[in-house]
Amino acid sequence: MTRILHHSFLVLLSLAIALSSAWAVLALWYRLPLAPGLRLGLAVGFALLGLAVICGLFRPRRLRALATYCLALAAVLTWWISLTPPASRDWAPDVARQVTGEIKGSQLTLTNLRNFTWRSPTDFDPHWEQRHYDLDTLDTVDLFMSYWAGKTIAHMIVSFGFANGEQIAWSVEVRRQKDGAFSPLADMFKSNTLAIIAADERDLVGTRTNARGEDVQLYRLNTGPKQARALLLQYVAASNQLAETPRWYNSLSTNCTTVVFQLIRTILGEVPLDWRIMANGYLPEYAYDMGVLATALPLSELTQKGRITARAQAHGIAADYSRMIRQGVPIPQPD
């Protein structure tokens, strides 16, 4: 029995070393500020060290091998913790500025609200604005899901509507450098920082329906003005904080869905965790089960009625874009 426990412990320890080695190899490869050849050499070296230590666990001098590995891993962790997100870089134009907000009474002023005109993903006219909103006229909250990589992964946009028809769309995004690319794997290793974008819907949603041609779905949320206001103020507070203190983007733990989920929890308290939060393409199903969509209709019908890309492309990005894309989309009935 003792021998079985001993070998089981060594197997578990080997697994822990293998996993930590894999993390360290990727961290060294993606983040070391060295030439590719040197980064590759150090990453491969750490992988070989991990493999040698695993083999050494089953030999008499296992403690020496384990101590060597712990020292090497501690050195990588010390370096990793020292990495801080940069406040300024040569950012891509669409994430070059971070929105901030100021509240005086019921008046909200947003600075660096984005209002680009997109003709294609690479052809656009940049324009940043300052806009003013009356929070007492805040009326609705809507959810956009933009599917760009199959059914499992989507980008989430939350839009707030006012009585005069104005909309503010909010998006949590990767703050890429100019000519940089989005990589879910690389962005798990402190490659890019976080950006919160507030924008006109013709920009933030229109670029996905018309310029990129993604499958964009619109869901009207069962949220009253009080909850809508609290959530909007959370977005403003998070944006102001991000402008002062940059944060790393992480495609697994700090992304467009997890950040919004944290904001919602500050308002509603304990919201159940669910696997559909990570596989966020299934988020509408989760929201439907939570009762925040128009549950009088089947989810499949809500999804079909909420698909807006085809009619957005047929209509074009006109002044009435926000009104047009909501035509025929079911509105939840209050309890």
Disulfide bonds with the S-S distance in Angstrom:
none
